[in-house]
Amino acid sequence: MSIATATAAPITAQAFKSDCKPVWCPGCGDYSVLSSVTKAFAMLELRPENVAVVSGIGCSSRIPAYTSCYGFHGVHGRALAAATGLKVARPDLTVIAAGGDGDGYSIGGNHFLHACRRNVDMTYVVMDNHVYGMTKGQPSPTTEPDWDSKLSPGGTGLRTFHPLVIALAAGANFIARGFSGDPNGTARLIADAMRNPGFSFVEILSPCVTLRPEQREWKNAVRPAPVGATDDPARAARRLMTDDGFNIGVLYVGSRKPYQPPAAKTLQRLADLEAQFAI
Amino acid sequence: MNETRKTIRPKAKAPRSARAQAANPGETRAVNEAGFMARAWAMEVDAAERYATLADAMEEHNNREVAELFRKLARIEQLHADRILEEHLSRRPPALPPGGLQWDRGAEGPETADPGELHYRMQPYHALEIALACEQRACEYFARIARSGAVPAVRKAAKEMAAEEAEHVRLIEDWLKRTPAPRKDWAHDPDPPVDID
């Protein structure tokens, strides 16, 4: 890697961070994810004014405020709906949707399926901590069935949602898993996801050390995926079905053509708009 | 699928970051002294920025004592970065690759603290332990380059940097000795976040 003496200030990851200070708990994995996202933007040499970060509700969904890009902090579970609309209307923008496991897989579960199916060219980053953090620790779709807490005595006993398998089955064009404790590796995953046309899904294990302190052990559980990405959905499905949730890396890269409706004509008169609504 | 996956239970004592334990064979990317010092400068800037972020996090959670300590560490690292810039880089910040430098360990710079090590009830002693680990990694990083097959000017500069970092290690160790060690139940919260009446 070469380093030249500066003649003009480059766009650094720091330039993609806003002056708004995160209110996440000390030790939260989302700090590192913010760092990874901004590093990915810098790696791709984007400019803040050409990027939009869209989120729903939850701890991790606060992320748009912490970037200097355009942001939309939407309603619970609707990050992908808003991001889809934005990307379709403004295909020139780089659109990132971000949020947590509750927002994305439960309240927004239906949007997740159809965003994968539509394959609009955007990237969805999910900071998965297997718990509803903002509302103080209810089990989320990815919470382990035996997680015993005051809010789920004895555990829920419910099988966990497997977002990567669901994404594959629903048609996502790029599937990866990262870990917040590996911020540079995760930055590269996000950058790869953004480079890949179509709907890219990056699930990031991001510990909630306040409500789930045992997740500090994740750093000892994660490991690079033993084999590289495949473009064969059947092979990817087999791999993901036997996955224990701690393999890190790009797991599937498809080649489906992204969905992008033709640009609508710019209307010159109000009457033309009204005519479109005529029954 | 992970239907049978069980909750991972914490061990009695969480080990230090896996990053700190990772083997990191000789890092000799810098081919000349200016390139090496640019990496050293970037390492210090990253460390300073990270300490500032950690200070913000602790301040947000009203742990002002630890916040102030991280703020102080950020100032120390920034001073070190400024000195490198002045003495070795003609006061001109080097242009870094988009997305920042890549390090052999595949993670962040050797002196950059891991935000995952924080705890909302942590005490200054814990913050100093984090700082000590960072300084030790920085010292090892430079010492490794000093022992490597890099050009003599880089090895000489690396040796000097390693000596400086070793001095920082000693300073933090002294600081730790003067800082009260936390009680065993320091993390106990009488009003824990997960309890809801």
Chai-1 contact restraints between the chains, C-beta under 6 A:
chainA,res_idxA,chainB,res_idxB,connection_type,confidence,min_distance_angstrom,max_distance_angstrom,comment,restraint_id
A,M1,B,R29,contact,1.0,0.0,6.0,A-B,restraint_1
A,M1,B,P97,contact,1.0,0.0,6.0,A-B,restraint_2
A,I3,B,G35,contact,1.0,0.0,6.0,A-B,restraint_3
A,I3,B,A38,contact,1.0,0.0,6.0,A-B,restraint_4
A,I3,B,P94,contact,1.0,0.0,6.0,A-B,restraint_5
A,A4,B,A95,contact,1.0,0.0,6.0,A-B,restraint_6
A,T5,B,R92,contact,1.0,0.0,6.0,A-B,restraint_7
A,T5,B,P94,contact,1.0,0.0,6.0,A-B,restraint_8
A,A6,B,P93,contact,1.0,0.0,6.0,A-B,restraint_9
A,A6,B,A95,contact,1.0,0.0,6.0,A-B,restraint_10
A,P10,B,A95,contact,1.0,0.0,6.0,A-B,restraint_11
A,A13,B,G100,contact,1.0,0.0,6.0,A-B,restraint_12
A,K21,B,D56,contact,1.0,0.0,6.0,A-B,restraint_13
A,V23,B,E60,contact,1.0,0.0,6.0,A-B,restraint_14
A,C25,B,Y120,contact,1.0,0.0,6.0,A-B,restraint_15
A,P26,B,A57,contact,1.0,0.0,6.0,A-B,restraint_16
A,P26,B,M58,contact,1.0,0.0,6.0,A-B,restraint_17
A,P26,B,H61,contact,1.0,0.0,6.0,A-B,restraint_18
A,P26,B,L118,contact,1.0,0.0,6.0,A-B,restraint_19
A,P26,B,Y120,contact,1.0,0.0,6.0,A-B,restraint_20
A,G27,B,G116,contact,1.0,0.0,6.0,A-B,restraint_21
A,G27,B,L118,contact,1.0,0.0,6.0,A-B,restraint_22
A,G27,B,H119,contact,1.0,0.0,6.0,A-B,restraint_23
A,Y31,B,P115,contact,1.0,0.0,6.0,A-B,restraint_24
A,S32,B,P115,contact,1.0,0.0,6.0,A-B,restraint_25
A,K39,B,G99,contact,1.0,0.0,6.0,A-B,restraint_26
A,A42,B,P98,contact,1.0,0.0,6.0,A-B,restraint_27
A,A42,B,G99,contact,1.0,0.0,6.0,A-B,restraint_28
A,M43,B,P98,contact,1.0,0.0,6.0,A-B,restraint_29
A,M43,B,G99,contact,1.0,0.0,6.0,A-B,restraint_30
A,E45,B,P98,contact,1.0,0.0,6.0,A-B,restraint_31
A,K136,B,I196,contact,1.0,0.0,6.0,A-B,restraint_32
A,G137,B,V194,contact,1.0,0.0,6.0,A-B,restraint_33
A,E144,B,R5,contact,1.0,0.0,6.0,A-B,restraint_34
A,E144,B,T7,contact,1.0,0.0,6.0,A-B,restraint_35
A,D146,B,K6,contact,1.0,0.0,6.0,A-B,restraint_36
A,D146,B,T7,contact,1.0,0.0,6.0,A-B,restraint_37
A,W147,B,T7,contact,1.0,0.0,6.0,A-B,restraint_38
A,S149,B,V194,contact,1.0,0.0,6.0,A-B,restraint_39
A,K150,B,D195,contact,1.0,0.0,6.0,A-B,restraint_40
A,R159,B,E3,contact,1.0,0.0,6.0,A-B,restraint_41
A,T160,B,N2,contact,1.0,0.0,6.0,A-B,restraint_42
A,H162,B,M1,contact,1.0,0.0,6.0,A-B,restraint_43
A,G181,B,G116,contact,1.0,0.0,6.0,A-B,restraint_44
A,D182,B,A107,contact,1.0,0.0,6.0,A-B,restraint_45
A,P183,B,E108,contact,1.0,0.0,6.0,A-B,restraint_46
A,N184,B,A107,contact,1.0,0.0,6.0,A-B,restraint_47
A,G185,B,G106,contact,1.0,0.0,6.0,A-B,restraint_48
A,T210,B,P193,contact,1.0,0.0,6.0,A-B,restraint_49
A,L211,B,P193,contact,1.0,0.0,6.0,A-B,restraint_50
A,L211,B,V194,contact,1.0,0.0,6.0,A-B,restraint_51
A,E214,B,I8,contact,1.0,0.0,6.0,A-B,restraint_52
A,E214,B,R9,contact,1.0,0.0,6.0,A-B,restraint_53
A,E214,B,P10,contact,1.0,0.0,6.0,A-B,restraint_54
A,R216,B,A14,contact,1.0,0.0,6.0,A-B,restraint_55
A,E217,B,I8,contact,1.0,0.0,6.0,A-B,restraint_56
A,E217,B,P10,contact,1.0,0.0,6.0,A-B,restraint_57
A,K219,B,A18,contact,1.0,0.0,6.0,A-B,restraint_58
A,M241,B,M1,contact,1.0,0.0,6.0,A-B,restraint_59
A,D244,B,N2,contact,1.0,0.0,6.0,A-B,restraint_60
A,G245,B,N2,contact,1.0,0.0,6.0,A-B,restraint_61
A,G245,B,R5,contact,1.0,0.0,6.0,A-B,restraint_62
